[in-house]
Amino acid sequence: MIFEITDKTGRKIYLSNERWKHINLHSYMASKLEDIKNTLIIPNKFDDTIKNYYTYYKNKKRYLLV
């Protein structure tokens, strides 16, 4: 297991080695592990209907969707 955290709603969420390998197929994501954790813990935006977590990066004018 890569990590286990408690999200903003109190749910336990974990990232398995298998999922992390899949995420790393996108080379730009390899350095985003801490960003992924932080997005799950304290998202800028949260869609409760489909459990999407977002962090907005002003300098890139883009969202990270977890």
Z-matrix of the N, CA and C atoms (Angstrom, degrees):
N
C 1 1.438
C 2 1.533 1 108.58
N 3 1.317 2 116.07 1 137.17
C 4 1.462 3 122.10 2 179.72
C 5 1.523 4 110.27 3 -81.45
N 6 1.336 5 117.13 4 -49.69
C 7 1.462 6 120.73 5 174.98
C 8 1.513 7 110.73 6 -157.93
N 9 1.337 8 115.18 7 161.87
C 10 1.460 9 123.39 8 170.46
C 11 1.523 10 106.48 9 -136.32
N 12 1.323 11 116.12 10 128.28
C 13 1.463 12 121.21 11 -179.32
C 14 1.526 13 109.23 12 -133.45
N 15 1.309 14 115.80 13 170.19
C 16 1.462 15 122.12 14 171.39
C 17 1.519 16 106.88 15 -107.26
N 18 1.334 17 116.79 16 123.58
C 19 1.461 18 120.15 17 -176.58
C 20 1.522 19 111.30 18 -78.54
N 21 1.311 20 116.56 19 -178.91
C 22 1.462 21 122.32 20 -176.33
C 23 1.527 22 112.88 21 -63.23
N 24 1.340 23 117.78 22 -19.17
C 25 1.463 24 120.85 23 179.83
C 26 1.525 25 112.27 24 -97.66
N 27 1.348 26 116.53 25 0.74
C 28 1.456 27 120.33 26 179.86
C 29 1.517 28 114.59 27 91.95
N 30 1.331 29 117.38 28 2.03
C 31 1.469 30 121.01 29 178.47
C 32 1.515 31 110.29 30 -80.93
N 33 1.332 32 116.05 31 145.45
C 34 1.463 33 121.52 32 173.28
C 35 1.526 34 108.20 33 -81.49
N 36 1.319 35 116.42 34 129.21
C 37 1.461 36 122.02 35 177.92
C 38 1.518 37 107.33 36 -128.30
N 39 1.331 38 115.84 37 136.31
C 40 1.457 39 118.85 38 177.73
C 41 1.522 40 109.85 39 -128.41
N 42 1.318 41 114.54 40 155.67
C 43 1.451 42 122.12 41 175.74
C 44 1.525 43 106.95 42 -114.89
N 45 1.313 44 116.00 43 115.87
C 46 1.469 45 120.90 44 -179.18
C 47 1.531 46 110.08 45 -82.38
N 48 1.307 47 115.28 46 162.23
C 49 1.467 48 120.89 47 175.79
C 50 1.528 49 110.78 48 -58.86
N 51 1.318 50 115.61 49 -40.56
C 52 1.471 51 120.28 50 -179.84
C 53 1.526 52 111.57 51 -61.12
N 54 1.324 53 117.26 52 -46.78
C 55 1.472 54 120.57 53 179.90
C 56 1.524 55 111.12 54 -66.42
N 57 1.337 56 116.89 55 -38.14
C 58 1.460 57 120.29 56 179.23
C 59 1.526 58 110.38 57 -64.03
N 60 1.331 59 117.70 58 -39.38
C 61 1.465 60 120.87 59 175.78
C 62 1.524 61 110.39 60 -61.09
N 63 1.323 62 116.28 61 -41.15
C 64 1.466 63 120.30 62 178.56
C 65 1.534 64 110.77 63 -64.00
N 66 1.325 65 116.82 64 -45.77
C 67 1.467 66 121.07 65 178.71
C 68 1.521 67 110.10 66 -58.99
N 69 1.319 68 117.06 67 -39.48
C 70 1.462 69 121.33 68 -177.69
C 71 1.518 70 114.15 69 -73.22
N 72 1.317 71 117.51 70 -4.69
C 73 1.462 72 119.22 71 170.79
C 74 1.521 73 109.82 72 -63.64
N 75 1.322 74 116.28 73 -22.83
C 76 1.466 75 123.34 74 174.08
C 77 1.531 76 105.49 75 -96.35
N 78 1.312 77 117.70 76 97.65
C 79 1.467 78 122.32 77 -169.74
C 80 1.520 79 113.78 78 -54.34
N 81 1.329 80 118.07 79 -31.83
C 82 1.462 81 120.55 80 -179.27
C 83 1.536 82 111.94 81 -67.56
N 84 1.323 83 118.78 82 -15.01
C 85 1.460 84 121.98 83 -179.20
C 86 1.532 85 113.00 84 -87.88
N 87 1.308 86 118.48 85 -11.72
C 88 1.467 87 121.83 86 -174.88
C 89 1.531 88 112.47 87 -57.73
N 90 1.306 89 117.63 88 -31.47
C 91 1.465 90 121.24 89 -178.73
C 92 1.526 91 112.88 90 -95.20
N 93 1.307 92 118.46 91 9.76
C 94 1.465 93 122.18 92 -172.25
C 95 1.527 94 115.01 93 -103.15
N 96 1.320 95 118.80 94 13.48
C 97 1.458 96 120.55 95 -176.50
C 98 1.533 97 112.00 96 -57.51
N 99 1.309 98 118.23 97 -48.46
C 100 1.472 99 120.73 98 179.65
C 101 1.526 100 111.15 99 -65.27
N 102 1.327 101 117.30 100 -36.18
C 103 1.471 102 120.85 101 176.90
C 104 1.524 103 110.79 102 -63.73
N 105 1.314 104 116.88 103 -39.12
C 106 1.463 105 121.05 104 178.25
C 107 1.526 106 109.80 105 -63.44
N 108 1.333 107 116.67 106 -47.67
C 109 1.472 108 120.30 107 178.25
C 110 1.519 109 111.20 108 -58.19
N 111 1.332 110 116.29 109 -49.39
C 112 1.462 111 120.25 110 -177.71
C 113 1.522 112 112.31 111 -63.10
N 114 1.321 113 116.95 112 -35.52
C 115 1.462 114 120.66 113 178.07
C 116 1.524 115 110.91 114 -64.90
N 117 1.310 116 117.84 115 -36.34
C 118 1.463 117 121.34 116 178.24
C 119 1.531 118 111.91 117 -72.47
N 120 1.322 119 116.78 118 -34.64
C 121 1.460 120 120.71 119 -176.84
C 122 1.530 121 111.57 120 -81.30
N 123 1.339 122 116.31 121 -46.48
C 124 1.471 123 120.90 122 -176.87
C 125 1.534 124 109.06 123 -136.47
N 126 1.318 125 117.66 124 77.04
C 127 1.465 126 119.34 125 -179.86
C 128 1.529 127 111.54 126 -73.16
N 129 1.342 128 116.18 127 152.66
C 130 1.463 129 120.53 128 171.86
C 131 1.515 130 110.14 129 -72.70
N 132 1.326 131 114.88 130 -31.78
C 133 1.464 132 121.86 131 -177.77
C 134 1.521 133 106.95 132 -143.50
N 135 1.338 134 116.67 133 143.81
C 136 1.460 135 121.07 134 -178.42
C 137 1.517 136 108.59 135 -139.63
N 138 1.331 137 116.46 136 129.84
C 139 1.463 138 122.05 137 176.64
C 140 1.522 139 107.35 138 -106.91
N 141 1.312 140 116.40 139 101.77
C 142 1.464 141 122.04 140 -175.31
C 143 1.522 142 113.04 141 -68.79
N 144 1.324 143 118.01 142 -24.38
C 145 1.464 144 119.77 143 -177.10
C 146 1.526 145 112.11 144 -70.04
N 147 1.335 146 117.10 145 -31.69
C 148 1.462 147 119.81 146 179.94
C 149 1.529 148 112.36 147 -126.64
N 150 1.331 149 116.78 148 10.37
C 151 1.468 150 123.50 149 175.46
C 152 1.532 151 113.07 150 57.51
N 153 1.320 152 116.82 151 45.25
C 154 1.460 153 121.55 152 173.24
C 155 1.515 154 109.17 153 -96.08
N 156 1.322 155 116.31 154 140.09
C 157 1.457 156 123.75 155 -179.83
C 158 1.530 157 107.21 156 -120.31
N 159 1.329 158 117.06 157 135.39
C 160 1.457 159 121.06 158 -176.25
C 161 1.525 160 111.02 159 -128.72
N 162 1.332 161 115.48 160 142.48
C 163 1.459 162 122.36 161 166.90
C 164 1.521 163 106.52 162 -126.05
N 165 1.341 164 115.39 163 131.29
C 166 1.457 165 120.65 164 -179.77
C 167 1.525 166 109.85 165 -98.81
N 168 1.329 167 115.95 166 132.45
C 169 1.455 168 122.57 167 176.90
C 170 1.526 169 108.17 168 -108.20
N 171 1.327 170 115.72 169 106.11
C 172 1.466 171 120.89 170 -176.97
C 173 1.522 172 112.29 171 -59.87
N 174 1.343 173 116.18 172 -42.39
C 175 1.461 174 119.36 173 -176.66
C 176 1.528 175 112.94 174 -64.04
N 177 1.318 176 117.21 175 -27.59
C 178 1.470 177 121.13 176 179.13
C 179 1.521 178 112.60 177 -103.03
N 180 1.346 179 115.46 178 -10.36
C 181 1.465 180 121.64 179 -176.53
C 182 1.525 181 111.21 180 53.81
N 183 1.351 182 114.16 181 45.23
C 184 1.468 183 121.08 182 -178.28
C 185 1.517 184 109.97 183 -141.42
N 186 1.321 185 115.30 184 157.30
C 187 1.460 186 122.71 185 174.29
C 188 1.510 187 110.09 186 -104.21
N 189 1.331 188 115.13 187 147.44
C 190 1.467 189 121.53 188 165.14
C 191 1.511 190 105.10 189 -99.19
N 192 1.308 191 117.06 190 122.66
C 193 1.460 192 123.23 191 179.56
C 194 1.521 193 108.10 192 -106.70
N 195 1.337 194 115.76 193 125.06
C 196 1.458 195 121.14 194 177.28
C 197 1.514 196 107.41 195 -119.52
